[in-house]
Amino acid sequence: MVPGLRESMESMRPASGAKLHWKQIRTGAARAAVLADVAALPVEHLVVVRLGGVRAPSERRRRVCLRRMLFELVELGVAHVVAESRGSADDRRDRNLLDALRAQKQIPSALRLDHMPGPLEPMLWIPDVVAGAITASRTTGAALTSLEHRLSVVEILDT
């Protein structure tokens, strides 16, 4: 299944050769087409949205969401998570969070977390598109109807 999904995503690679990135898709029609293509894939989407003030540092906001996402993924039976690399220091922070959650027995020790560069792994473009579509929906009212049948959104309040 994964090789076929990679091929589907690879077919959406921009002519520039860069990775598919929601923010670089300029028109509403192009975004709708990409979202429809992603929605047609046999993939379930889990999105964790943090609600609360913007005063918290971005890394703290990310950590709050990652903590909840890891918990939700474990509940769904996921044993291996691949995240887009943000550089060695940020990747290390993610692994430190996972280690802390393991030590607190909030996450099983068997859960693996690996990081990969976004341009090298087309599967990582899927969450970028979904997150972009969620943001557009919440900020502009853009429709998510093509995606709703495979989408679970978890909202967390963090002040």
Secondary structure, 3 states (H helix, E strand, C coil): CHHHHHHHHHCCCCCCCCCCCHHHCCCHHHHHHHHHHHHCCCCCEEEEEEECCCCCCHHHHHHHHHHHHHHHHHHCCCCEEEEECCCHHHHHHHHHHHHHHHHCCCCCCCCEEEEECHHHCHHHHHHHHHHHHHHHHHHHCCCCCCCHHHEEEEEEECC
